[in-house]
Amino acid sequence: MLLRAGCDVALGWDDVEELRGFDVLITEVDPEFDGRLIAARLRAGRPGLPVLFITGWFDHPDFADLGRERILKKPFSQAALAGAIDATVVAGRTRDSDG
C-alpha cells in the first residue's frame, strides 16, 4: 500500500541511523507485537520522531496508554493511511517548531 502511494519504505531496522532520512515510523501494536517498544527505542536516539501506530486492538486495556499517540485503526483504506501519515508528520513538525 505504501509503495503504491510512492513512499520510500524500510522494513526492519538495526539502529536509529538507518531511519535518519525518514519522516515517520509506522508500527503495529497488538498482543503479539508491541510497536511501542520500537518507538521508545528509536525516540531515545531521535527525540520527536513522529510515530503512527496501527492496531486492531484499540480498545484492549493493555493499550490504553496510546491516548496521545497517532493511531490508525484496522481495517483502513489507502486514503485513510495516507491521511494518517500526513497528520502524523505535520504533528511532528509542529512539535519540533514549538520546542
N, C-alpha and C positions, 0 to 999 in steps of 0.2 A: 504494500500500500504506500509506504513512504518513498520507495524508489519510483513508483509510478507518478508520484507527486513532484518528482525532481529533487528530492532531498538527498544529501550525502548521508550514508548510514554506516556506522561501525557496529559490528556485533561483538560483544565481549570486550574486555579491557584488562590491562595489566596495571596501569597506573594513570595518574592524572595527566601526565604529559601527552598521552595518546588522545585526550579529549580537548586539548588546548584550543583547537580551531572550531570546535562545535559550539552551537548556540544553546543547546538544551539536552538534558538527559531524559530519556523516556524509559521507564522501567515498570515492571509488573509488581503488583502486591497481591499475594494470595497465600493461603496456608502452607503451600509448598515452596514458595519463592518470595522472600521478603525484600523487595527492592529498596526499602528504607535503609537497609544496611549498606547497600551500594551507594545510595545517595549520601549518607553520612560520611562514608569513607572519602568519596570524591569531593564533597564540600569541605572536608578538612584541608585538602590541598588547593581547592579552588572555591573559596567562600563566595556565596552569592550565585553559584551555579543554578540556573533555572532547572527545575525538575518537574516532569509531568508523570504522575503515577497513573497506571492503567489497572483497573480492577473490576472484577465482577462481584467482589466481596465487600462493597462499600458499607453495608450495614452490619458486618461482622464485628463483634465487640473488640477483637484484637487490633482492629484498625481504626478505632475511634480517634486516635491521635493524629490522623491525617487532616484534621479540620482546616488548617491554614494552608495546606498544600494544594496545588492544582491537581485535580483528579478527573479522569475521564472514565465513565462507567461503561462496561461492556454490556451488550454489544454496541458498536458505534459505526457510523458511516465514515467514508474517506473525508467528506466535508467537515464532519464533527472533529475528526482527528486534526485536520489542517487548522481549524479554528482554535482548538485547544493548544496546539503548538504555538500558533501566533500569540495567543493570550499569555502563555507561559513565558515566552521570550520577551514580550513587551513588559510584563510584570517584573521580570528580572532586570531589564534595563532601567525601569523606574526605580527599583530598589538601589541599583548601582549609583544612579544620579542623586538620590536622596542621601546616601551615606557618604 
